[in-house]
Amino acid sequence: MSLWVRPFVDTNVLLYLLSDDAAKANRAETLLTRRIVINVQVLNEFANVARRKMRHDWSVIGQSLTDIRRFAEVCPLTLETHQRGIALASRYQLNVYDAMIAASALEAGCTTLASEDFSAGQRLDGTLTIRNPFA
């Protein structure tokens, strides 16, 4: 399962940790054991969706974020990330937020991006492959 060594994980995957879908929650937990990579945007999106759409209490969200950070390398968002993300959005016709995720993954040296929001199998900049961990 070398594809999943140090993968960059998109927010949508981690949100299954709080879902009623046991199979996807288990798969997300398994990914956490692989020492995942995320960025600050993922933490912010996780908190926003967990509160706004899933209606979880702040205490649950806070504990979930703490747990995720224990198993994740968290990359900052920088001006360079932003510039690379804008270039990726233009080149691959991605929305800006997805492009920032991809830019962070590339900057972190990840070769796999675990996400349901991109086209599975898509390659970005020749080195980053999109994988749907639930497929």
C-alpha positions in Angstrom: 0.0 0.0 0.0 2.9 2.4 -0.8 0.4 4.8 -2.4 -0.7 5.7 1.0 2.7 6.5 2.5 2.6 10.1 3.8 -0.5 11.1 1.7 -1.9 14.6 1.7 -5.5 14.2 2.9 -8.3 16.6 1.8 -10.9 17.8 4.2 -13.7 15.7 2.8 -11.9 12.5 3.8 -11.3 13.6 7.4 -14.9 14.7 7.8 -15.9 11.0 7.6 -14.4 10.7 11.1 -17.5 12.4 12.4 -20.0 10.7 10.0 -22.4 7.9 10.5 -20.8 6.0 7.6 -18.8 3.4 9.5 -16.9 2.0 6.5 -15.7 5.5 5.4 -14.9 6.5 9.0 -12.8 3.3 9.4 -11.0 4.1 6.1 -10.3 7.6 7.3 -8.9 6.3 10.6 -6.7 3.9 8.7 -5.2 6.8 6.7 -4.4 8.6 10.0 -2.1 5.7 11.0 0.0 6.4 7.9 1.2 9.8 9.2 -0.8 12.0 6.9 0.0 15.6 5.7 -2.6 18.4 5.7 -2.5 22.1 5.8 -4.1 24.8 7.9 -6.9 25.2 5.3 -7.9 21.6 6.0 -8.2 22.3 9.7 -10.3 25.4 9.0 -12.6 23.7 6.5 -13.0 20.7 8.9 -14.1 23.0 11.8 -16.4 25.0 9.5 -18.2 21.9 8.0 -18.4 20.0 11.3 -20.1 23.0 12.9 -22.2 24.5 10.1 -23.3 21.4 8.2 -22.9 18.6 10.8 -23.9 20.7 13.7 -21.4 19.2 16.2 -20.6 21.0 19.4 -17.4 23.0 19.7 -16.1 20.5 22.2 -16.4 17.6 19.8 -14.8 19.7 17.0 -12.0 20.8 19.2 -11.2 17.2 20.3 -11.4 16.0 16.7 -8.9 18.7 15.6 -6.6 17.8 18.4 -6.7 14.1 17.4 -6.1 14.9 13.7 -3.1 17.1 14.6 -1.6 14.3 16.6 -1.4 12.1 13.5 -0.8 14.8 10.9 2.1 16.9 9.7 0.4 20.3 9.3 1.8 22.6 6.6 1.3 26.4 6.7 -0.3 28.4 4.0 2.2 30.8 2.5 2.3 33.4 -0.2 4.2 30.8 -2.3 1.4 28.3 -1.7 -1.1 30.8 -2.8 0.8 31.7 -6.0 1.3 28.0 -6.9 -2.4 27.3 -6.1 -3.5 30.1 -8.5 -1.3 28.7 -11.2 -2.7 25.2 -10.7 -6.3 26.5 -10.7 -5.6 28.2 -14.1 -3.7 25.2 -15.6 -6.0 22.4 -14.5 -9.3 24.4 -14.2 -9.6 23.7 -10.5 -11.5 25.8 -8.0 -9.2 27.9 -6.0 -9.7 26.0 -2.7 -8.9 22.7 -4.3 -5.9 24.2 -6.0 -4.6 25.4 -2.7 -4.9 21.9 -1.3 -3.0 20.5 -4.4 -0.3 23.2 -4.1 0.2 22.4 -0.4 0.5 18.7 -1.3 3.1 19.4 -4.0 5.1 21.7 -1.7 5.1 19.1 1.0 6.6 16.6 -1.5 3.6 14.3 -1.3 2.9 12.0 -4.3 -0.7 11.1 -3.3 -3.6 13.4 -2.6 -6.5 11.5 -0.9 -9.7 13.2 -2.0 -13.2 12.7 -3.3 -13.3 16.2 -4.8 -10.9 15.7 -7.6 -10.9 13.3 -10.6 -9.5 10.0 -9.3 -6.3 9.1 -11.2 -5.6 12.7 -12.2 -2.0 13.7 -12.1 -1.0 17.3 -11.3 2.5 18.6 -12.3 3.6 15.1 -13.1 4.2 14.1 -9.5 0.9 14.3 -7.6 -1.7 11.6 -8.2 -5.3 12.0 -6.9 -6.7 8.9 -5.2 -10.1 8.3 -3.8 -9.5 6.3 -0.6 -13.0 5.0 -0.7 -13.0 3.6 -4.2 
